[in-house]
Amino acid sequence: MPKRRINCPQCGHEILYDTVADVPTFPFCSDRCRLVDLDKWFEEEYRVSQDIKDDAAGERDVPGAP
């Protein structure tokens, strides 16, 4: 079976793998790329494009709940 290919979303490096378990930092090629991406979230360079509605956030009516 041929190996699967994916490009690291941070640096573009090609990753070859049989299963996701083969790449502990999936979908990134390394801890460095994973942490650079995380830092971009912390620095608010990435944003969720839409407001989350109360209903979508799990705040639903539960029978018997106060």
N, CA, C and O atoms as a GROMACS GRO file, in nm:
protein
  264
    1MET      N    1   0.085  -0.118   0.000
    1MET     CA    2   0.000   0.000   0.000
    1MET      C    3   0.089   0.124   0.000
    1MET      O    4   0.180   0.134   0.082
    2PRO      N    5   0.065   0.218  -0.091
    2PRO     CA    6   0.148   0.339  -0.094
    2PRO      C    7   0.123   0.428   0.028
    2PRO      O    8   0.014   0.431   0.083
    3LYS      N    9   0.227   0.498   0.067
    3LYS     CA   10   0.215   0.588   0.182
    3LYS      C   11   0.126   0.707   0.145
    3LYS      O   12   0.120   0.750   0.030
    4ARG      N   13   0.056   0.758   0.247
    4ARG     CA   14  -0.026   0.876   0.228
    4ARG      C   15   0.063   0.999   0.238
    4ARG      O   16   0.169   0.996   0.302
    5ARG      N   17   0.020   1.106   0.175
    5ARG     CA   18   0.098   1.230   0.174
    5ARG      C   19   0.011   1.344   0.223
    5ARG      O   20  -0.108   1.352   0.192
    6ILE      N   21   0.073   1.431   0.300
    6ILE     CA   22   0.008   1.555   0.343
    6ILE      C   23   0.118   1.658   0.358
    6ILE      O   24   0.231   1.625   0.393
    7ASN      N   25   0.084   1.783   0.333
    7ASN     CA   26   0.180   1.892   0.353
    7ASN      C   27   0.151   1.957   0.487
    7ASN      O   28   0.036   1.979   0.523
    8CYS      N   29   0.257   1.988   0.560
    8CYS     CA   30   0.245   2.057   0.688
    8CYS      C   31   0.174   2.190   0.664
    8CYS      O   32   0.217   2.267   0.578
    9PRO      N   33   0.068   2.220   0.739
    9PRO     CA   34  -0.003   2.346   0.717
    9PRO      C   35   0.078   2.469   0.755
    9PRO      O   36   0.042   2.581   0.718
   10GLN      N   37   0.187   2.451   0.828
   10GLN     CA   38   0.269   2.565   0.870
   10GLN      C   39   0.381   2.594   0.772
   10GLN      O   40   0.395   2.707   0.726
   11CYS      N   41   0.461   2.493   0.739
   11CYS     CA   42   0.580   2.517   0.656
   11CYS      C   43   0.570   2.456   0.516
   11CYS      O   44   0.651   2.488   0.428
   12GLY      N   45   0.470   2.370   0.494
   12GLY     CA   46   0.453   2.310   0.362
   12GLY      C   47   0.534   2.185   0.338
   12GLY      O   48   0.524   2.125   0.231
   13HIS      N   49   0.616   2.143   0.435
   13HIS     CA   50   0.698   2.022   0.423
   13HIS      C   51   0.608   1.901   0.399
   13HIS      O   52   0.506   1.886   0.466
   14GLU      N   53   0.645   1.815   0.305
   14GLU     CA   54   0.566   1.696   0.275
   14GLU      C   55   0.589   1.588   0.382
   14GLU      O   56   0.703   1.560   0.418
   15ILE      N   57   0.481   1.530   0.430
   15ILE     CA   58   0.488   1.424   0.530
   15ILE      C   59   0.433   1.298   0.467
   15ILE      O   60   0.324   1.298   0.411
   16LEU      N   61   0.508   1.189   0.476
   16LEU     CA   62   0.464   1.059   0.429
   16LEU      C   63   0.431   0.972   0.549
   16LEU      O   64   0.508   0.967   0.645
   17TYR      N   65   0.317   0.903   0.546
   17TYR     CA   66   0.277   0.821   0.660
   17TYR      C   67   0.184   0.710   0.617
   17TYR      O   68   0.118   0.718   0.513
   18ASP      N   69   0.178   0.604   0.698
   18ASP     CA   70   0.082   0.496   0.676
   18ASP      C   71  -0.044   0.523   0.755
   18ASP      O   72  -0.155   0.510   0.703
   19THR      N   73  -0.028   0.560   0.883
   19THR     CA   74  -0.142   0.595   0.968
   19THR      C   75  -0.108   0.724   1.041
   19THR      O   76   0.009   0.761   1.052
   20VAL      N   77  -0.210   0.791   1.091
   20VAL     CA   78  -0.189   0.916   1.165
   20VAL      C   79  -0.101   0.892   1.287
   20VAL      O   80  -0.026   0.981   1.327
   21ALA      N   81  -0.109   0.773   1.345
   21ALA     CA   82  -0.027   0.739   1.462
   21ALA      C   83   0.123   0.743   1.430
   21ALA      O   84   0.205   0.754   1.521
   22ASP      N   85   0.160   0.734   1.303
   22ASP     CA   86   0.300   0.739   1.263
   22ASP      C   87   0.360   0.879   1.278
   22ASP      O   88   0.482   0.894   1.283
   23VAL      N   89   0.274   0.981   1.285
   23VAL     CA   90   0.320   1.120   1.293
   23VAL      C   91   0.264   1.181   1.422
   23VAL      O   92   0.150   1.229   1.422
   24PRO      N   93   0.341   1.180   1.531
   24PRO     CA   94   0.289   1.227   1.659
   24PRO      C   95   0.244   1.373   1.660
   24PRO      O   96   0.164   1.412   1.745
   25THR      N   97   0.293   1.453   1.566
   25THR     CA   98   0.255   1.594   1.561
   25THR      C   99   0.155   1.623   1.449
   25THR      O  100   0.136   1.739   1.411
   26PHE      N  101   0.091   1.519   1.397
   26PHE     CA  102  -0.004   1.532   1.286
   26PHE      C  103  -0.104   1.643   1.312
   26PHE      O  104  -0.155   1.650   1.424
   27PRO      N  105  -0.135   1.729   1.219
   27PRO     CA  106  -0.094   1.732   1.079
   27PRO      C  107   0.034   1.812   1.054
   27PRO      O  108   0.068   1.840   0.940
   28PHE      N  109   0.104   1.849   1.161
   28PHE     CA  110   0.228   1.925   1.147
   28PHE      C  111   0.346   1.830   1.135
   28PHE      O  112   0.340   1.715   1.178
   29CYS      N  113   0.455   1.880   1.076
   29CYS     CA  114   0.572   1.796   1.055
   29CYS      C  115   0.660   1.788   1.180
   29CYS      O  116   0.741   1.696   1.193
   30SER      N  117   0.645   1.883   1.273
   30SER     CA  118   0.732   1.886   1.390
   30SER      C  119   0.664   1.961   1.504
   30SER      O  120   0.562   2.028   1.485
   31ASP      N  121   0.723   1.948   1.623
   31ASP     CA  122   0.674   2.024   1.738
   31ASP      C  123   0.688   2.174   1.713
   31ASP      O  124   0.603   2.252   1.755
   32ARG      N  125   0.794   2.213   1.646
   32ARG     CA  126   0.815   2.355   1.618
   32ARG      C  127   0.698   2.412   1.538
   32ARG      O  128   0.644   2.516   1.575
   33CYS      N  129   0.660   2.345   1.429
   33CYS     CA  130   0.548   2.394   1.347
   33CYS      C  131   0.418   2.393   1.426
   33CYS      O  132   0.336   2.484   1.411
   34ARG      N  133   0.398   2.293   1.508
   34ARG     CA  134   0.278   2.284   1.592
   34ARG      C  135   0.272   2.403   1.688
   34ARG      O  136   0.167   2.464   1.705
   35LEU      N  137   0.385   2.436   1.749
   35LEU     CA  138   0.390   2.546   1.845
   35LEU      C  139   0.380   2.683   1.777
   35LEU      O  140   0.322   2.776   1.833
   36VAL      N  141   0.435   2.696   1.658
   36VAL     CA  142   0.421   2.822   1.583
   36VAL      C  143   0.273   2.845   1.553
   36VAL      O  144   0.225   2.958   1.565
   37ASP      N  145   0.202   2.741   1.513
   37ASP     CA  146   0.060   2.752   1.485
   37ASP      C  147  -0.018   2.789   1.612
   37ASP      O  148  -0.106   2.874   1.608
   38LEU      N  149   0.014   2.725   1.723
   38LEU     CA  150  -0.052   2.753   1.850
   38LEU      C  151  -0.029   2.899   1.891
   38LEU      O  152  -0.121   2.966   1.939
   39ASP      N  153   0.093   2.947   1.872
   39ASP     CA  154   0.124   3.087   1.905
   39ASP      C  155   0.040   3.183   1.821
   39ASP      O  156  -0.002   3.288   1.870
   40LYS      N  157   0.015   3.149   1.695
   40LYS     CA  158  -0.068   3.236   1.612
   40LYS      C  159  -0.210   3.244   1.667
   40LYS      O  160  -0.274   3.350   1.659
   41TRP      N  161  -0.261   3.135   1.724
   41TRP     CA  162  -0.393   3.139   1.788
   41TRP      C  163  -0.386   3.228   1.912
   41TRP      O  164  -0.475   3.310   1.934
   42PHE      N  165  -0.281   3.213   1.993
   42PHE     CA  166  -0.267   3.294   2.114
   42PHE      C  167  -0.255   3.443   2.082
   42PHE      O  168  -0.309   3.527   2.154
   43GLU      N  169  -0.186   3.475   1.975
   43GLU     CA  170  -0.166   3.615   1.936
   43GLU      C  171  -0.284   3.668   1.854
   43GLU      O  172  -0.279   3.781   1.806
   44GLU      N  173  -0.387   3.588   1.840
   44GLU     CA  174  -0.510   3.623   1.767
   44GLU      C  175  -0.487   3.656   1.621
   44GLU      O  176  -0.556   3.740   1.564
   45GLU      N  177  -0.388   3.589   1.560
   45GLU     CA  178  -0.369   3.602   1.416
   45GLU      C  179  -0.473   3.520   1.342
   45GLU      O  180  -0.508   3.551   1.228
   46TYR      N  181  -0.523   3.415   1.405
   46TYR     CA  182  -0.631   3.334   1.351
   46TYR      C  183  -0.757   3.369   1.430
   46TYR      O  184  -0.751   3.398   1.549
   47ARG      N  185  -0.870   3.366   1.362
   47ARG     CA  186  -0.997   3.394   1.428
   47ARG      C  187  -1.104   3.301   1.374
   47ARG      O  188  -1.097   3.258   1.259
   48VAL      N  189  -1.203   3.272   1.456
   48VAL     CA  190  -1.321   3.200   1.411
   48VAL      C  191  -1.402   3.301   1.331
   48VAL      O  192  -1.424   3.413   1.377
   49SER      N  193  -1.447   3.263   1.212
   49SER     CA  194  -1.507   3.359   1.120
   49SER      C  195  -1.650   3.401   1.154
   49SER      O  196  -1.698   3.502   1.103
   50GLN      N  197  -1.718   3.325   1.239
   50GLN     CA  198  -1.856   3.358   1.272
   50GLN      C  199  -1.874   3.357   1.422
   50GLN      O  200  -1.801   3.290   1.495
   51ASP      N  201  -1.974   3.434   1.469
   51ASP     CA  202  -2.009   3.428   1.610
   51ASP      C  203  -2.073   3.292   1.638
   51ASP      O  204  -2.144   3.236   1.554
   52ILE      N  205  -2.047   3.240   1.756
   52ILE     CA  206  -2.106   3.113   1.797
   52ILE      C  207  -2.238   3.144   1.864
   52ILE      O  208  -2.244   3.224   1.957
   53LYS      N  209  -2.344   3.082   1.817
   53LYS     CA  210  -2.476   3.103   1.874
   53LYS      C  211  -2.486   3.025   2.005
   53LYS      O  212  -2.420   2.922   2.021
   54ASP      N  213  -2.568   3.075   2.097
   54ASP     CA  214  -2.587   3.006   2.225
   54ASP      C  215  -2.626   2.861   2.206
   54ASP      O  216  -2.576   2.773   2.276
   55ASP      N  217  -2.713   2.834   2.111
   55ASP     CA  218  -2.759   2.698   2.086
   55ASP      C  219  -2.644   2.608   2.043
   55ASP      O  220  -2.637   2.492   2.084
   56ALA      N  221  -2.553   2.661   1.963
   56ALA     CA  222  -2.439   2.583   1.914
   56ALA      C  223  -2.336   2.559   2.023
   56ALA      O  224  -2.254   2.467   2.012
   57ALA      N  225  -2.338   2.640   2.128
   57ALA     CA  226  -2.239   2.628   2.234
   57ALA      C  227  -2.278   2.523   2.337
   57ALA      O  228  -2.209   2.505   2.438
   58GLY      N  229  -2.388   2.453   2.314
   58GLY     CA  230  -2.429   2.347   2.404
   58GLY      C  231  -2.523   2.392   2.512
   58GLY      O  232  -2.555   2.314   2.603
   59GLU      N  233  -2.570   2.514   2.505
   59GLU     CA  234  -2.664   2.564   2.605
   59GLU      C  235  -2.805   2.533   2.558
   59GLU      O  236  -2.875   2.620   2.506
   60ARG      N  237  -2.846   2.411   2.578
   60ARG     CA  238  -2.978   2.366   2.535
   60ARG      C  239  -3.064   2.339   2.656
   60ARG      O  240  -3.013   2.314   2.766
   61ASP      N  241  -3.192   2.343   2.636
   61ASP     CA  242  -3.286   2.311   2.744
   61ASP      C  243  -3.274   2.162   2.778
   61ASP      O  244  -3.286   2.075   2.691
   62VAL      N  245  -3.250   2.134   2.904
   62VAL     CA  246  -3.240   1.997   2.951
   62VAL      C  247  -3.354   1.974   3.047
   62VAL      O  248  -3.367   2.045   3.146
   63PRO      N  249  -3.436   1.874   3.018
   63PRO     CA  250  -3.549   1.849   3.108
   63PRO      C  251  -3.501   1.823   3.250
   63PRO      O  252  -3.410   1.743   3.272
   64GLY      N  253  -3.564   1.891   3.347
   64GLY     CA  254  -3.530   1.872   3.488
   64GLY      C  255  -3.412   1.955   3.536
   64GLY      O  256  -3.379   1.952   3.654
   65ALA      N  257  -3.348   2.030   3.444
   65ALA     CA  258  -3.235   2.113   3.485
   65ALA      C  259  -3.285   2.243   3.544
   65ALA      O  260  -3.388   2.294   3.499
   66PRO      N  261  -3.217   2.299   3.643
   66PRO     CA  262  -3.259   2.425   3.704
   66PRO      C  263  -3.250   2.542   3.609
   66PRO      O  264  -3.282   2.655   3.646
   0.00000   0.00000   0.00000
